[in-house]
Amino acid sequence: MNETAIILAVFAIYVLVMVAMGFFFMNKNNTIGDYILGGRSLNPWVAAMSAQASDMSGWLLTGLPGLAFVSVAGTKEAVWTAIGLGIGTYLNWLFVAKRLRAYSEVADDALTIPEYFEKRFHDPKGMLKIICALFILFFFLIYTASMFVAGAKLFSTIFGISYLTALLIGGAVIICYTVLGGFMAVSWTDLVQGILMFAALLIVPGILMFGNVVDSSAASAAVIEGFTQLGTDADFKGLVIASALAWGLGYFGQPHILARFMGIEKASAVRPARIIAMIWVIISMAGALAVGMVGKIYFADGLADSETVFMMLVRALFPPVLAGILLSAILAAIMSTADSQLLVTSSAFANDIYYQFHKDAPQKQLLWVSRITVLVVSAVALFLASNPDSSVFTLVSYAWAGFGAAFGPAILLSLFWKRMNLPGAYAGILTGGLGTILFKYLKTLSNGVGFFAVYEILPAFLLSLAVIVVVSLATPAPSREILDQFELAVKKQND
């Protein structure tokens, strides 16, 4: 059996295990709440690993090492981005996780972020929920497309098949177990996938640096320089550093991560989950950066696509069976994010839009609406991903900014500022979401020159934050009922 056939066999075994988990959880979904949030039963290990695996995605093994590989400036941007993400991860677990878990339950057991906003602010018409759901549908189409692109690059690079064929194969695998198993299947497969990603990002850079495949002193120097030479220079200005760090702001508004907080079994489980998550994040991102930094030495003549550096190193350095296992880590990273995105998107449509107009719909009907939505959204995302020149990093950055700016400020202030009201929520969410789209458009027109070189999340996030405060203070204060609910959520968090 040749090398490609062995890797394919390992991939097939891995995929079958993931699909089997989808079948296992299929009959455990009796209500829309089970499918969307798993009955709020995640233990700390599953919550932490699922949140981080779905967070980092195929970007961790393609986009981040690719950025560190491409140039000195790329390495600096990649390291600053990782620093921003590390800080954002910690602050999100520290400030948002426990309170959102408590508040979403107090707010009439809200199952989704749009539903949380509706019940937090007692929106009588339900329009806030629909606006949030529409933003989720739009930005997750882009985000899911980025994961399909990463999957297509993986299959086409490893098996030498066409990009389109690879795209369809990767998409079919992800769609299958997401449609079947829902939240619990996604969360438990994320646990397995997170462990696999973690192992791969220890083994590959370890062999690369200490396995005598490149000069060890040169490898060490490249990593030390990459992690320490972070000052500004003519090619790397403070605006770029601010943009890279601003990735951390995105965490407060990512629906697929926030859903894990809402699904934790109890508020007291947040602290151990936070510790597990931070260990995973720090080591995994350091490993991904090291792959790009030292990969430049191994591939001194460069690569046609820098985002394939991890794949190419694995093929070059490891025997077929181990290569298949390590390359499955990329598939794991892709699957763990794409499935979460599809699940949140389907819940946004079924629970936040369809149910809004069909209040008498039975639970089984809502379950099937969710599953059909996964299929439809997947088809559109596959179409958006059909361009073989698509960049995983570019697509992820746009969607990340959209969610971070649209929902991040509203999530933070809704959890910690009792004076925030419904008009402020409307204004802030619209400002953040539309502001990201507008700034991205202007950035494209200007080729990212001057002020438009900044990452779009930064101006859109700050503007949304300011608008929420101004509009909330300029309009009537929340009702006594809303204020009492806020106090109850604070008390429940501390129980």
N, C-alpha and C positions, 0 to 999 in steps of 0.2 A: 504494500500500500504506500503510495507516494505521500509527500509531506502535506500537500493540499487536501488530499482525501482524509488524512488523519485529523487535521484541523477541522474539517467539515464534520467529521464524526463527533468530535468533542462538542462543537457548536450544537449539533443536533441533540445530543444527550442533554445539554444544558437547557435548550429551548423546551424539550419535552418535560423536564422537571418543572419549569415555570408554568407551562400550560396545564400540567397536572394539578398544580396548586390552584389555578383558576377554577378547574372542575371541582376540586375539593370544597372551595368556598361558595360555589354557585348555589347549592341548596340551602346554605345558611342565610341567604338574603331573603327575608320574608317581607320587609318593608323598605321604603325608599331611604329611611334612616339607616338601616343596616347597610345598604348598598353605598350610600354617600359617606357615612361616618363610622360604620362598624360598631354602632351601639356604644360609642365612647369607651372602648375596652383595651386600648393600647397600653402595654406595659412600658417601662422606661427604655428598655433595650430596643424594642420594635419602634417606639415613637422616635427615639433619637436617630437610629440608623435609617429609618424610613424618611424622616425629615431631611437628613443630610444627603442621602443617596438621591432623592428626588430633587434636591436643591442643586447639587453639583453637576449632575447630568453628564452626557457625552462630552460636554465642554471641558470637563476636568481632564479627560484623557486625549482630547483632540485640540480644542481651542487654546487652552492655557499653555500646554507645552509647545504648541505651534507658535504662539506669540513670543514665548521665551526663546525659541529657536531662531526666529527670523532675523533678528538684528540686536545690537546693543540697546538701542532705544526700546525695542520690543521687549527685551528682558526686563528693563526697568519698569516699563508699563505693566508687565505681567506680575512683577513682585509687588508693586504698589497696589495693583488690583487685588492680589491675594491678601495683602494686609487689610485693605478696606473690607473685603469679604469676611475675614477672620473677626474683625471688630464688630461688624454688623451681625454676624452669627451669634456672638456672645451677648450683645445687647438685646437681640431679639428674644433669645431664650431667657435672659435675665428679667426683662421688663414686660414683654408681651405675653409669653407663653402661659404663665400661671393665671394672669388676670383675664386673658381671652378665654381660657378654659372655663373659668368661673362665670364670666359675664355671658358667654354664649349659652350656658345652661340656664342662668337666671333669666335671660331674655327669651323666655318661652321656648327653651330648648332649640335655639337656632342651629340649623344644620350646615349652612353655607355662609360665606362672608356677605353676600348680598342680603340674605335673610337676617344676619346679625345686625346689619345697618338698619334694616327696616324695623326690627323689633327694638333695637337700642333707642331709636328716635321716635318710635310709635308713628310711623308714616301711615296715615289713614288711606291713602290712595295706592300705595305700593309702587309708585313710580321710581323711587330711589333704588329699590331692589332690581327693577328692570334695567335702569341705566347701568348699574354695576354689572349685571349679567351680560349686557351688550359689550362692555369693555372687556370682560373676561373672554367672551367669544372671539373678539377681534384680536386681542394680544396673544391669546393661547393658540390661535391659528398660526401665528408667526412663530411662537415658541415651539409648538409641536412640529412645525415644518423644519425647524433647526435640528431637532432630534432625528427626524427622518433623513435629513442630509447627512448627519454624522453616521447613521446606520448604513446609508448607501455607500459612503466613502469606505467604511469598514469592509463591507462585502465585496465591493469592486476592487479594492486594494489587495485583499487577501486571496480572493478566488479568481481574479482576472475576468470577471463578468462585466457586462455593460452597467453603467450607472443606473439606468432606468430599471433594469431587472433587479439589481441590488436594492433599489429603493422599494420596490414592490414586495420583495421577500422580507426585508426588515419591518416594513409597515404591517404586513400580515401577522407576523409573530406578536407584535405589541398589541394589536387590535384584538387578537384572539382571547388572551387571558384577561384583558381589561373588561371586555364585554361580558365574559363569563363570571368573574369573581368579585368585581367591585372593590370597595375600600380595603377589606381585610386581605384579599388576594394581593392587591397592590402593596399593602403595607408589609406583609410577610415576605413577599418576593423581594421587596426593597431591603429587608434585613439580610437576606442571602446575598443580594447584589452588592450591598454596602460592604460586607465582609470581603467579598471577592475583589472589589475595587481597592480596598485598603491593602490587601495582600499584594496585589499587582504593583501598587505604588510604593511598596517597600522593596519588593524583589527586583524589579527592573532597574531603578536607579542604583540599588545596591550592587548588582552585578556589573552595571555600567561603570561605576566608580572604583570598585574594589576587585573586579574579576579579571584584571589584566587584559581587557579588550581595548582600552585606551591608556595612555600614560596617566598613572594615578595622580601624580603631582599636578599635571595639567588639568585633570578633571576636578581635583580639589580646588585649584586656583580659580577655575571657571565658576564653581558654585559659590566660593567665598566672595569673589568679585560680584557675582550676580546678586547676592543677598546684602552686600554692604555698600556698593557704589551706587547710592540712590539719590545723590544730590542733583541739583539742576545744572544744566549746561546749555550750550547753544541749541542743541537738538531736542532737549527735554526740559521744557519750561514748567513753572509752577502750576499753570493751568492744566497741563496734562496730569500732573500729580493729583490735583484736586479732582479731576475727572475719574482717575483710577480709584481713588479713595471713596468717591461717591457711590461706587458699586455697593458699598455697605448699607447705604440708605434704602436700597431696593428691598432688603429683607422684610421690612415692616409691612410691605404690601403684597407679598407673593401668596396668592390663594392656596397653592398646593402645599406650601410650607405651613401656613396658618391653619390649614385643615388638620395637620398632625397635632398641633397644639389643642385644637378643639376635640380631638379624638382620644386624648390621653385619659387613662382610667380615672385619675383623680389629681387634684392640684398638687398634692404632696409628692407625686411622681416626677414633677418637673425638674427638681434639683438634680437627682441622679441622671436623668435624661440629658440635662445640660452638660454635665461633666463628660458623659460618654460622647456627646456630639462634638464638644470642643477638642477632645483628644483625636477623634477621627478627622476633623477638619484640618487641624494644624499639620498633622503628619501627612495626610493625603495631599494637601496643596504643596507642601514642601517637596514631596516626591515628584509631583507633576512638574514643578518648576525645575527640579534637578534633571529630569528627563530632557527638557528642552535645552537647558544650559550645556549639559555634557554631550547631548546629541549633536550639537554643532561641531564638536571635536570629531566624533565618529563619522559623521557625514560632512566632511570638510568641503566637499564640492556642492553642498546644498541638496535640496529635494524639490521636486516639481510642485509639491503641495506640502507646506510646512506642517499642516494639521495632521499629517500621517506619520509624524516622527515616531510616536510611540509604537504604532503598528510595524513600521519598518525595522525598528530596533528589536522588537520581539521576534520577528521572522529571522533576523540575522543572528541573534544571540542564543536562542533556545531550541532544544529538540522539539519535534512536531507536537507531541502530546502536551508538554508543558506550554509550548507556544499557543496551542489551542485553548488551554485553560486561561492563560494570561490575556489572550485576545478576547476571550469571553467577558473579561472585565469591562472592555469597551462596550460590548453589547449590553452588559449589565447596567452600565452607567446610562446608556441611551434608554433602555427599557424602563429603568426606575424613574426617570423623569417624564418620559412620554406617556407612560400609563397614568401617572398622577395628573398630568395636564389634561388628558382625555377625560379622566374621571371628574375633575373639577368642572370642566367645560360642559360635560353632560349633565351634571347636577345643576349648573347655572341655568341651563335651558329647561330641564324637567321640573326642578323644584322652584325656580325663581321666575320663569316666564310662563311655561305651560300651565303649571298649577295655579298661577295668578288668575288665569282665565278659565280654569276648569277645577274649581274648588271641590267638586264632588267626585273627582277622579279617584278610583280605588288604587290601593298601594301597588298592586301587580301591574296596573296600567302605567303608573309612573315609573316603575322599574323598567318596563320595556321601552318607554319613551327615552329613558336615560341610555339604554343600550343602543337604540337606533341613532341617537344623537352622536354617540361615539363613532359609529360607522360613517355618518355624514361628515362630521368634522374631520375625521381621518382622511376621507376622500379629498376634501378641499386642501388639507395640509399637504397631502402627497402631491397634489397639483402645484402648490406653491414651492415645493421642494424639488420640482422636476428639473430645475436648472443645475447642471453639474458644476457650474462655477460658483455656486452659492457658498458663502462663508458661515460656518457654525458660529463663530465669535460675533460676527455682525448681526446675525438674526437674533441670537440670544440677548445681546446688549440692548437691542430695540425693545423686545418684549419685556425684559427685566426693568428697563426704565419706565415703560408704560404702567406696569403694575405698581412699581415702587412709588411713582408720583401720584397715580390715581387713588390708591388705597392707603399708602403708608402714612401720610399725615392724618388722614381721617381715622385710621386705626389707633394711632398713638393718642390723639386728642380725645377720641371717644372713650378710651380706657382710663385716662388720667385727668381729664378736665370736665367737670360736671356741667360747666356753663355752655359747652358746645351744644348746638341745637340743630334741628332739621334743616333750616335754610343754610346754615354753615356747612353741613354735610353735603347737601346738593352742590353748593358753590365750589367747595374744595375738591370733590371728586371729579366734577366736570372740568375744573381748571387744571388739575393734575393730568388727567387723561388726554384732554384735547391739547393742553400745552405741550405734552410730549410729542404728539403727532405733528403739531405746527412747528416746533423747534427742530424736529428731525427733518421736516421738509425744507425749512430754511437752511439748515446745515448742509443738506444735499445740494441745494441751489448755489450756495457760497463755497462749496468744496471744503467746508470746515476751516475757513480762514478767520483769524481774529477771534472775537468772542464766540463765534459758532464752532470753534474747535472744542469747546467744553462738552462733556458728556451730557446729553439732554435731560437726564434725570435730575441734575443739580438745579438748574433754574426752575424746572417744572415742579419739583418737590418743594422748594422754598416758597415759590409763588402760591402753591396750594395751601401750604401751612399758614401763610399770611392771610389769604382769602378766608379761610375757615375762622380765624380769630376775628377779623374785621367784621365779617357778615354776622357771626354769632353775637358779637357785642352790639351790633347795630339793630338787631331784631329781638323780639321778646324772649325772655329766659325760658328754659324748659319748665314743664309742668311739675307739680309736686310729685306726681306719680313717677315720672321719669327720674327725678332726683332720688326718690326712695329706692328705685330699682338700682341706681348707681351705688348707693350706700350698701345695699344688700350684696351686690357683686363684690365690693371691696371686703365686706365681712366674710363672704364665702371663700374668697381667695386665702384669707388668713386662718380659716378653720383647720 
